[in-house]
Each structure stands twice: as structure tokens, then as C-alpha cells.
Amino acid sequence: MAKQYYEFKDKTSSKFWEIDAKGKTVTVRFGKIATDGQTTVKTFASPKEATDHAAKVSAEKVKKGYKKS
């Protein structure tokens, strides 16, 4: 799964969320736009589990109103 970047903007917030799945590792970076944000890393038992997790949480963000940039 290639790195994906999403943004959410409304009257009160302006934030980003980025996900990158490489092998068994999923890296998520998030925060306010124009900042470095925070980073979390999760390791899974297999690359398929990592990709499935990345797809699932990406779909959840889109459902919450994030738009792919």
C-alpha cells in the first residue's frame, strides 16, 4: 500500500492524517496542518494483516470526513 495523505478542514479545525504500510509495519502520522504532528508505528504478524489494517482505518477516516489529498 502506497503512502496516503488525508486532510480534514471545517470552521474549527484543520488537521491531517497520513498512513503508510510497508511490509509488516504501519506508520501513521497525524496532527494539525502545517505541523510535524505525531507518529505512531504498529507491527503486525504479516504484510497482509498490515495492509488490511491500513485499508480499514483509512476507510474510517474517509467516513469521518477526511479527504484524500
FENPE-V234828 format. One record per residue. PHI is phi in whole degrees, 0 to 359 (none if undefined). D_CENTER is the distance of its C-alpha to the mean C-alpha in Angstrom with 2 decimals. Layout:
phi = [PHI/PHI]
d_center = [D_CENTER/D_CENTER]
This chain:
phi = [none/285/301/235/235/233/229/230/226/213/297/247/218/212/225/233/210/230/228/217/251/229/61/269/249/241/249/240/236/209/157/284/300/80/237/285/71/245/234/234/232/236/247/247/289/212/300/296/299/296/295/298/297/299/296/295/289/296/298/296/295/298/298/278/110/289/243/292/248]
d_center = [11.55/11.11/8.39/6.67/6.65/7.18/9.93/11.96/15.60/18.65/21.90/20.71/17.15/15.19/11.63/8.43/4.69/3.63/3.24/6.99/9.44/12.96/15.80/15.48/12.71/8.94/7.66/4.90/6.37/7.16/10.62/13.36/13.69/16.21/15.37/13.87/11.91/11.29/9.88/9.83/10.85/11.93/14.67/15.87/19.39/18.78/16.58/16.79/15.51/12.42/11.88/12.82/10.44/7.37/9.26/10.12/7.12/6.02/9.70/9.82/7.82/10.20/12.96/12.55/13.12/10.09/11.31/10.16/11.84]
